[in-house]
Amino acid sequence: MSVQQDELAETPKSVVITGGASGIGLAFSRHLAKLGHQVLVADLAGAEEAARDLRAQGWQAEGILADVTSEADAAAMVGRAEQAFGGLDALVNNAGLFTTLTLKPFEQISSAEWMRVMEVNTLGVFNCAKAASAALRRSGRGRLVNIASTVPMKGPPNMAHYVASKGAVVAFTRALAREMSRDKVTVNAIAPGFTLSDGVLQSGIHERIGDNARTAGRCLQRDQVPADLVGALAFLVSDAAAFVTGQTLAVDGGGVFL
Ligand SMILES: NC(=O)c1ccc[n+]([C@@H]2O[C@H](COP(=O)([O-])OP(=O)(O)OC[C@H]3O[C@@H](n4cnc5c(N)ncnc54)[C@H](O)[C@@H]3O)[C@@H](O)[C@H]2O)c1
């Protein structure tokens, strides 16, 4: 039996993936749909197009335009998943501001820019978790997976707002794991290393960082791509991960040891 058939042995889950129409999020949407899960792609743009492409492969997917910073959009996203799939079992908080940020010393970050990064990367995660909470608790096998980063552990310079926002995501994950455990909802985070996502490739940030800096310090000396992250998400969403909660799983080729 192949690995994919084995993973399909469990009952499929209904999953919302924020920022699921491009980059790492699209890789997540494709992989979970391929495994038989019902996927609602939620994004600022391109959500329906991404869902249509997934359906064209014979997989179950819907799309919705949603801004994670809006409480109304977060509620609509959850409502749509419940209406389309009959419930909601998993939320993947992947939407985030990173690839559009300009690297700069912290003294040059304006308070408006700081607040905007916090708004998307922390308030957005909070909004979506809150909107999904009742449905995830009802599921009986709810899964919440937050996409953090290894930057809070490494503390790279010139992106202090981003580093702080992802540190908050790790802390929030732990707090929610305790609060949601009564209803068997697991809450975990994935911490990717620097990944050649669509946004990274478009922004050219990978060239500014340089080949050596991208892979230096990793056990596995190569660039990370979105496909490197999908197995960790599939596991955390699966029934097999029912006793794993409050954890942050670094998927970065062995760059940090948590
Ligand atoms: N690429 C990396 O090196 C890296 C490393 C660690 C963590 N991450 C995290 O992984 C996640 C995805 O990163 P990526 O590199 O694929 O980024 P990306 O810029 O390629 O894609 C981000 C997606 O999120 C969506 N999005 C942004 N703001 C949104 C909002 N307010 N509401 C809804 N959707 C919104 C965008 O439209 C886009 O589809 C982010 O949370 C990022 O911080 C990325």
PDBQT file of the ligand as one rigid body, heavy atoms in Angstrom, charges set to zero:
ROOT
HETATM    1  N1  LIG A 301       8.424  31.872   2.822  1.00  0.00    +0.000 N 
HETATM    2  C1  LIG A 301       9.118  31.763   3.946  1.00  0.00    +0.000 C 
HETATM    3  O1  LIG A 301      10.361  31.791   3.955  1.00  0.00    +0.000 OA
HETATM    4  C2  LIG A 301       8.409  31.559   5.259  1.00  0.00    +0.000 A 
HETATM    5  C3  LIG A 301       9.152  31.094   6.345  1.00  0.00    +0.000 A 
HETATM    6  C4  LIG A 301       8.521  30.913   7.579  1.00  0.00    +0.000 A 
HETATM    7  C5  LIG A 301       7.158  31.166   7.685  1.00  0.00    +0.000 A 
HETATM    8  N2  LIG A 301       6.462  31.619   6.604  1.00  0.00    +0.000 N 
HETATM    9  C6  LIG A 301       5.036  31.873   6.782  1.00  0.00    +0.000 C 
HETATM   10  O2  LIG A 301       4.302  31.041   5.917  1.00  0.00    +0.000 OA
HETATM   11  C7  LIG A 301       3.091  31.688   5.532  1.00  0.00    +0.000 C 
HETATM   12  C8  LIG A 301       2.995  31.731   4.023  1.00  0.00    +0.000 C 
HETATM   13  O3  LIG A 301       4.142  32.398   3.517  1.00  0.00    +0.000 OA
HETATM   14  P1  LIG A 301       4.473  32.485   1.951  1.00  0.00    +0.000 P 
HETATM   15  O4  LIG A 301       5.934  32.619   1.844  1.00  0.00    +0.000 OA
HETATM   16  O5  LIG A 301       3.750  31.416   1.199  1.00  0.00    +0.000 OA
HETATM   17  O6  LIG A 301       3.836  33.910   1.641  1.00  0.00    +0.000 OA
HETATM   18  P2  LIG A 301       3.200  34.472   0.296  1.00  0.00    +0.000 P 
HETATM   19  O7  LIG A 301       3.370  35.950   0.404  1.00  0.00    +0.000 OA
HETATM   20  O8  LIG A 301       3.770  33.753  -0.888  1.00  0.00    +0.000 OA
HETATM   21  O9  LIG A 301       1.670  34.084   0.455  1.00  0.00    +0.000 OA
HETATM   22  C9  LIG A 301       0.925  34.614   1.511  1.00  0.00    +0.000 C 
HETATM   23  C10 LIG A 301      -0.548  34.397   1.188  1.00  0.00    +0.000 C 
HETATM   24  O10 LIG A 301      -1.317  34.981   2.264  1.00  0.00    +0.000 OA
HETATM   25  C11 LIG A 301      -2.308  35.806   1.686  1.00  0.00    +0.000 C 
HETATM   26  N3  LIG A 301      -2.637  36.896   2.602  1.00  0.00    +0.000 N 
HETATM   27  C12 LIG A 301      -1.851  37.939   2.987  1.00  0.00    +0.000 A 
HETATM   28  N4  LIG A 301      -2.541  38.749   3.792  1.00  0.00    +0.000 NA
HETATM   29  C13 LIG A 301      -3.777  38.216   3.944  1.00  0.00    +0.000 A 
HETATM   30  C14 LIG A 301      -4.942  38.597   4.644  1.00  0.00    +0.000 A 
HETATM   31  N5  LIG A 301      -4.989  39.739   5.354  1.00  0.00    +0.000 N 
HETATM   32  N6  LIG A 301      -6.045  37.804   4.571  1.00  0.00    +0.000 NA
HETATM   33  C15 LIG A 301      -6.027  36.667   3.842  1.00  0.00    +0.000 A 
HETATM   34  N7  LIG A 301      -4.951  36.254   3.140  1.00  0.00    +0.000 NA
HETATM   35  C16 LIG A 301      -3.846  37.033   3.176  1.00  0.00    +0.000 A 
HETATM   36  C17 LIG A 301      -1.716  36.328   0.389  1.00  0.00    +0.000 C 
HETATM   37  O11 LIG A 301      -2.730  36.782  -0.509  1.00  0.00    +0.000 OA
HETATM   38  C18 LIG A 301      -0.967  35.097  -0.102  1.00  0.00    +0.000 C 
HETATM   39  O12 LIG A 301      -1.821  34.231  -0.846  1.00  0.00    +0.000 OA
HETATM   40  C19 LIG A 301       3.145  33.080   6.186  1.00  0.00    +0.000 C 
HETATM   41  O13 LIG A 301       2.443  33.046   7.414  1.00  0.00    +0.000 OA
HETATM   42  C20 LIG A 301       4.626  33.292   6.426  1.00  0.00    +0.000 C 
HETATM   43  O14 LIG A 301       4.880  34.200   7.454  1.00  0.00    +0.000 OA
HETATM   44  C21 LIG A 301       7.055  31.820   5.390  1.00  0.00    +0.000 A 
ENDROOT
TORSDOF 0
